[in-house]
Amino acid sequence: MWLVVAATFFTFYFGFIQIRGFSHAIKLVKGDYSDPNDAGEVSHFQALTTALSGTVGLGNIAGVAVAVGIGGPGATFWMILAGLLGMASKFTECTLGVKYRNEYPDGSVSGGPMYYMSKGFAERGLPGGKFLAVLFSIFCILGALGGGNMFQANQAHAQIAGIVGDFPGFITGIIFAGVVFAVIVGGIKSIANVTEKVVPFMGVLYVGAALIILLVNYDKIGWAFGQIFEGAFTGLGVAGGFVGALIQGFKRAAFSNEAGVGSAAIAHSAVRTKEPITEGYVSLLEPFIDTVVICTMTALVITISGILVMNPETGQFLLNDAGTSIRTVGDVSGVSLTSAAFATGFSWFPYVLAVAVILFAFSTMISWSYYGLKAWTYLFGEGKTQELTFKIIFCIFIVIGASASLGPVIDFSDAAIFAMAVVNIFALYFLMPIVKRELASYIKRLNAGEFKVFKH
Amino acid sequence: MTTKLLIGLDGHGSGERALAYAARMAELIGKCELLVVYVIEWSPFSFQTAEENAERHKRREEEIATATKRVIDPAIAKLEKSGLKAKGVVRHGDVAETISRIADEEKADQIIVSRSSEGGFSKRIFGSSTSNLVMGANVPVTVVN
C-alpha cells in the first residue's frame, strides 16, 4: 500500500511521466541518442535487460498465481494499476541511482539507494542519510536472501516436484546452491552468461505461449477481462473480499516489478550516460514489461483456464476448506497453479515451464546475489573475505528456501522487501526535488534539440 | 592534395596483406596519409549480468589498450619504418558499420581491407563483415586477397 501511495504521488509529482516519457524511453533504448563513439560501454538496452532479468522471475509466474489464487481475477486489475503507477517510482529511483553512483578510479561503478541516500541527503543538507543507507543495506541483504533467493528456490523446487513427483526440497536446494556457488564464488562466468542469454528467449517463449492460449480461447478474453474488472471492485467470492483482491494485487505487483524497492536502482546505475535522467526514462519500461505485459498474461491464462473453481449457479468462486484462498482444480497454488493453467492449453507446457522457472529463478538469484553483495560491501567494506562470507550465506539460504514451505517463505520475503521499500521511499520523498530539477533541465534541452539523434 | 587511405585490420594474418598492399599504394600515390583501424566486435543489444555491467567501462579501456598494443602499434611502426605517415584508431561496434562511419568522418578516399581468411559456418549464413562493408560503404573499397 505504502508503495502504491508513493507511486501515485510520484506519478502526479512528475506529471504522468510514464505516459509522457514512454516514447522517449523507447527511443533511448533503441540507441537513437547514443553516440556511436561510446560503443563498447554499457548501453541503455543492456542496463534495462540486466535489471529485467532480476525482476522478471518467479514473481511473474508464481507471484501472480498467488495473487489470483487468493484475490481472484480482480487482483489483476490492481496489479496492472500498481504496475503503471510503479513506473514513476522506478523513474525516480533509477535517476538517482545513476546520479549518485560511485565511480572508482579503475572505471568500475557501484550505485544504488545506499549511495543516493548518503550522498543525496548530504547534498541537500539533510541529516540521517548515512543512517538510512545502513538501514536500507540491512534490509536489502534480507530481501536478497528472501525474495531474491528463498522464494525463487522454493518455487523452482515446487515446479520440479510437480513434474517428477514429490521429493525432499533440500535436494533441489543443494543442487541450486552448488551451481550458484560455482558462479558467484568460483567465478564460472560461462554459466551466468548462458543463463543471461537463454532467459530472454524463455521470456519470449513464455509470453508467446500465453498469447497462443489466449488466441485459441479468444472468445473468453472478453469474459476474462469482465471478471477482472468486476472482481476488482466487488471481490465477491474471494478470500478477503474486495480488500483482499486489492491488497493481493498491489502486493504481488510490488513484489514482481520491485518499483520503489530500490533494487533496480543498483542494476540500472551501471549504464554509461551523461544524463542520469535518461536511465530514469529507460527504467520506466521495466514495470511496464514486467507487470503490465507479463503478469497480465499469466493472470489471463489462469482466469481463462478454469482452474479456479466457480459455483456455476452464482458465478462466484468457491473458497477452499480453510477459506484462505480460492478452490482450485487439483488444489494447487503458486507456481503449480500457473503450470496447471498453462497445461490446459498445452499439455506439455509444464516441462517448458519447469525449464523456464529454473532459469528465471537462477538468473534472479544471480542478480539478487549481486544486489545483496553491494549492500553487504557497503556495510562491511570491500574485500575478498567479506564478499565470500556473504556469498556463502547466500548459498545456505537457497537450501533453506527450497526446503521450507511456501507460506513462511513468502511472508519473510514480503517483509524484507517491504522494509526495503519503506526506507527507500522515505528517502525518495526527500530527494525527488533533485530529480524534478534534472527532468526540467533535460526536457528543456531536449526540446531545444541539444541532444543529437544518431542514425544507425 | 593528400590522399587518405583507411586500412581495416582484423588482428589476423590476413590483415598484414591489407597493410602491405596499402603501403605499396601509398608509395605509388606519393602524398598519402594512412589510417589504421581495428574494430572490436560489440553490440549494444547483447545481454549482460549486473556484474559485467558494473565493470564494463574498465573492460572497454582494457580492450582498447590490448588492441592498440597488439594490432595497431605494430602496424603503425611498420608503416612508419617505410617512411609513411600513419594514425591508429580502435573502436567498438559492428565492424562494417564502424569502418564505413570512420571513413566518412575522416573523409578517407579509399578503404582497404583483406578478405577474411576464416570462412566459418556462421559467415555462410550471416555474411561476412567484408561483404557488408563493400555493400554499405560510401567510398571505394579495395579487398585484398
Interface residues (C-beta under 8 A of the other chain):
Chain A: G31 S34 P36 N37 A39 G40 E41 V42 S43 H44 F45 Q46 A47 T49 T50 S53 G54 D106 G107 S108 V109 S110 K189 A192 N193 E196 K197 V199 P200 I266 A267 A270 V271 R272 I366 S367 Y370 Y371 H456
Chain B: I40 W42 P44 F45 S46 F47 Q48 T49 A50 E51 N53 A54 E55 R56 H57 K58 R60 E61 E63 I64 R91 H92 G93 E97 T98 R101
